[in-house]
């Protein structure tokens, strides 16, 4: 069975987390990196596996494995199984070593340009809202409209949820400040 750690170390820059990555929830995608070690009877293979734009990783002597949108636990299990099927008596260690960056679509009200904002997998809704607010306030806003931090809509693959960042700031309930996932669409509105 694979051994792995939930520690993220990003070699290019620090990735700040507010909690440990949950391997049952975090989904792999293009740009994620795994540290991979396979010990066989006659060699040790240490490799950094980068998830390709097609969602694949390539392991020497094993081949290509598609891990796109799999949870870490599922991907680690499949990778270990494929390695042991291909190379007898092998032992595999895996960990997530770098989290992906991606763009999220923001549908904004009125004269605010809608567009894609670059974020990391560790970005929560409040972080994105603050990034958008700063960009909006720095633009030529002649209408004096302020963005509402209440009733933000997040459209995910399988559901639509409404979040209240003011409630999150007052009560600290994480359900009102979810992680942003690849494919999410964020809808904003003005204060009323």
N, C-alpha and C positions, 0 to 999 in steps of 0.2 A: 504494500500500500504506500502511496506517495507521502512524503513528508514535505511540509511547506510552512511558510511563515506569512503573516499578514502585514509585514513591514514594507513600506514603500520607500525606496531611496531613489531619487531622481537625479541622475548624474549631471543633467544640464542645469537644473536649478531646483531649489527646494520646493517641494509640494507640501503645502500645509493642510493637515487633516484635522477635523474636529472629533473624529473617532476612528477606530481601527476599521479597515475595509472588511466587510462581511463577505466571505467567500461563497455564501449561499445566495447573495443578492447581486453582487457586482458582476456585470456582464462584460466579457471581453469584446474588443472591436479593434479596427485598424488603428495602429499607433501604440497599443499596449505592448509592453515588453515583459517577458518572463526570463528569469534566471533559471537555467536548466543544467543539471548535472546528472550524467548517466554513468554508472560504474558497471563495467562488465568484467569478465574473468581476465581479460588482457589489456584493458584500457580504461581511461577516465575521459569523458567528454564534458567539457564545460562550455556552454554556449549561451549567448543572449538571443532569445527568440523574439523577433518582432512580428506582431500580427500585421500581415500585408493588407493592402487596400481591398483585397478580395476576401479577407477574413481568415487567411491561411497562415500556418507556421510551417517551417521546413526544418526537420531534424535529420542530421547526418546519419546515414545507414538505416533510417526508418522511413523517411519520405515526408510527403505533404499531408497535413491534417487541418481540416477546417474547424476553427473554434469560434467563428463569428457568432455573437449574441449568446454564447454559452456562459453559464455562471462559472466562476473560478473552480469550484469543487467538481463540477461536471467535466470541464476541460482537463483539469489535472488528472481525473480518473481515466478519461479516454486516452490522454497522452501516455500515461503509465501503462495502460493496457496494450496500446499499440507498440510501445517499446518492448514490453516483455514478450509479446507475440512474435516480434521480429528478431529479438536478441535474447536468447535464453539466459537465465540467471543474471539478469540485469537489475540494477536498483536505480530508481529515479528520484531526484529531489527537485522540487519546483517552488518558485515564489514569484509573486508579482513585483517587478523591480521598477517599473515606470508606468504611470497611468496615462491614458490617451488624452489628447486635446481634440476638440471637435467644434463645430459651429452649430448654434441653435437659432432657429427662426423666431423672431419677435414680431408680432403683429401689434403695432402701436396705433393709438387713436389720432384723429385729426391730422395735423401737419407734421407730426413726427415721422421721419422716414422709417419704414419697416425695413428690416434687414436681418442679416445673420451676424451674431456676436460670437467671437471665439471664447471658449471656456474649456476648463479641464473637468474630468470626471468627479473631482472633489468639490465642484461649485454647487452651492445651494441657491435657491430662488432669491434670497435676500442679497447675496453677492451680485447676482446678475441684475437685480432691480437697481442696486446702487450704481453699478457700471452704466446702465442705461440712463439713470437720472443724471449722473455727472455729464454724460455726453449730451443729453438734452439741455441741461442748464447752461452748458458751455456753447450751445449753438445760438443762432439768432432767433430766440423765442420771443416774438413780438406779441403773442397772444396772452402772456402771463398765465397760462394754464399750467397747473402742477399735476404730475402723475399721481394717481392714487395707489397707495400701497395695500389697499383692501380689494378684495374680489379679483385677484389675479387668477387667470384661467390657465391651466396647464393641460394641453392635449397630449396624451401619451398614446402609444400604439393601441392600448386596449381600454383606455378610459379617459374621461375628462374630469378634472378636479378643480375646485375653487379654493384659493388660499388667501389668508388674511395676515399680512406681515405685521400690521399694527397689533393684532392679537398675539402673534409670536413674540414681539418685543415686550408686551405686557406680561404674558403668561409663560413664555418659553416653550410652548408646545411644538415639538419638531415636525408634527404633521402639517403645520402651516408654513414650514420652511424646508421643503423636500430637496433632495439632490436633483439636479437637472440631468436628464438622460439623453443619449443620442436619439434623434428623431422627435424629441419633444417640441411642441410649438407653444410659445408663451403669448398670451393676449393681455394687453394693458388697457387702462382707461384713465380718464381725467378725474380729478377730484370733483365732486358734485356739491 
